[in-house]
Amino acid sequence: MRAWRSVPALALALAVVPALAQQPPVNTLQPPPRMAPISPSSQPRLPRGVDSSRDTSLQTLNRQLDASSRRVQVDTLRSQIDRQDRLMEADRAQTDARRAAAATPADSARILQDYQARRATHEAWRAGKEAQAQRLETIEIPPPPPVNELKPAIEPRR
């Protein structure tokens, strides 16, 4: 009698299995569906009567950001120059030790020539970096736009 009770459960299970088998498999290798791009919103409109021509805080901020960015670039260049100078000084010490340990004067001369070639390359690189830093320091910041003191504030309509 118990066997007859499990028959509906067995029939239900057999009905569900083919339905699950008919679903397409999930492909995880395909990229997700494309979404519509988000368009940039327009700037919020100022209320009537607000005169934005006198607001130079954004212009001042942009000028300060530009100047600080240039200072950071110059500091980075100076740091690179200092690091390479220290490496060349260490290379000179190693070259002197290798020359002292050289078996023949010809080997010593070859080691010296190799060092001088590396030194010349370093000096050219250093001159380029210093010129780049000098250009960044001398770039003129454009003057701020003139403030129109004569322009009266716009009065709101009533």
C-alpha positions in Angstrom: 0.0 0.0 0.0 2.9 2.3 0.7 4.2 1.8 -2.8 1.1 3.4 -4.2 1.7 6.6 -2.2 5.0 7.2 -3.9 3.7 6.8 -7.4 2.4 10.4 -7.6 5.7 11.7 -6.3 7.6 9.6 -8.8 5.3 10.8 -11.6 5.9 14.4 -10.5 9.7 13.9 -10.5 9.6 12.3 -13.9 7.6 15.3 -15.3 10.0 17.9 -13.8 13.3 16.3 -15.1 12.5 16.7 -18.9 11.4 20.3 -18.3 14.7 21.1 -16.6 16.6 19.3 -19.4 14.9 21.5 -22.1 16.3 24.8 -20.6 19.4 26.0 -22.6 22.6 25.8 -20.6 24.0 29.0 -19.2 27.0 30.2 -21.2 29.4 32.0 -18.8 31.9 32.7 -21.6 29.7 35.3 -23.3 30.0 38.9 -22.2 27.1 40.4 -20.3 24.5 42.1 -22.4 25.3 45.7 -23.3 23.7 48.5 -21.4 22.7 51.8 -22.9 25.5 54.4 -22.2 24.8 56.9 -19.6 24.7 60.3 -21.2 26.3 63.2 -19.3 23.7 65.4 -17.8 23.8 69.0 -18.6 24.9 71.5 -16.0 22.2 72.5 -13.6 20.6 75.7 -14.5 21.2 78.6 -12.2 18.2 80.3 -10.7 17.1 83.6 -12.3 19.1 86.5 -11.1 22.3 84.7 -10.2 25.3 86.3 -11.8 27.9 83.6 -12.4 30.4 85.9 -14.2 31.7 87.2 -10.9 32.3 83.7 -9.5 36.0 83.0 -10.1 36.4 80.3 -7.5 36.3 77.6 -10.1 38.8 79.4 -12.3 41.1 79.9 -9.3 40.8 76.3 -8.3 41.7 75.2 -11.9 44.7 77.4 -11.9 45.9 76.1 -8.5 45.5 72.5 -9.7 47.4 73.2 -12.8 50.3 74.8 -10.9 50.4 72.0 -8.3 50.4 69.4 -11.1 53.4 71.0 -12.7 55.2 71.2 -9.3 54.6 67.4 -8.8 56.0 66.7 -12.3 59.1 68.8 -11.6 59.6 67.1 -8.3 59.3 63.7 -10.0 61.9 64.7 -12.6 64.3 65.9 -10.0 63.9 62.7 -8.1 64.6 60.6 -11.2 67.7 62.7 -11.8 69.0 62.3 -8.2 68.4 58.5 -8.4 70.3 58.1 -11.6 73.1 60.3 -10.3 73.5 58.0 -7.3 73.5 54.9 -9.5 76.2 56.4 -11.7 78.3 57.2 -8.6 78.0 53.5 -7.6 78.8 52.5 -11.1 82.0 54.6 -10.9 83.1 52.9 -7.7 82.5 49.5 -9.2 84.4 50.5 -12.3 87.3 51.6 -10.3 87.4 48.3 -8.4 87.2 46.3 -11.6 90.0 48.4 -13.2 92.2 47.8 -10.2 91.5 44.1 -10.4 92.1 43.9 -14.2 94.8 41.5 -15.3 96.2 43.7 -18.0 96.4 47.4 -18.8 94.3 46.7 -22.0 91.5 45.3 -19.9 91.7 48.3 -17.6 91.4 50.7 -20.6 88.5 48.7 -22.0 86.6 48.9 -18.7 87.3 52.7 -18.5 86.0 53.2 -22.1 82.8 51.3 -21.2 82.3 53.4 -18.2 82.9 56.6 -20.1 80.3 55.6 -22.7 77.8 54.9 -19.9 78.7 58.3 -18.3 78.1 60.1 -21.6 74.7 58.4 -22.1 73.8 59.4 -18.6 74.8 63.0 -19.1 72.7 63.3 -22.2 69.7 61.8 -20.4 70.3 64.1 -17.5 70.4 67.2 -19.8 67.1 66.2 -21.4 65.4 65.7 -18.0 66.7 69.0 -16.7 65.5 70.8 -19.8 62.1 69.2 -19.4 61.9 70.3 -15.7 63.0 73.8 -16.8 60.2 74.0 -19.4 57.6 72.9 -16.8 58.9 75.6 -14.4 58.8 78.4 -16.9 55.4 77.7 -18.5 53.5 80.8 -18.0 50.2 80.5 -16.3 47.6 82.5 -18.2 46.4 85.5 -16.3 43.0 85.2 -14.7 40.2 86.6 -16.7 39.3 90.2 -15.8 36.6 90.7 -13.4 33.9 93.0 -14.7 33.2 95.3 -11.7 30.8 97.5 -13.6 28.3 94.8 -14.4 25.4 95.2 -12.1 23.8 92.1 -10.5 20.7 90.8 -12.3 17.6 91.5 -10.3 15.0 88.7 -10.3 11.6 89.5 -11.9 8.7 90.0 -9.6 
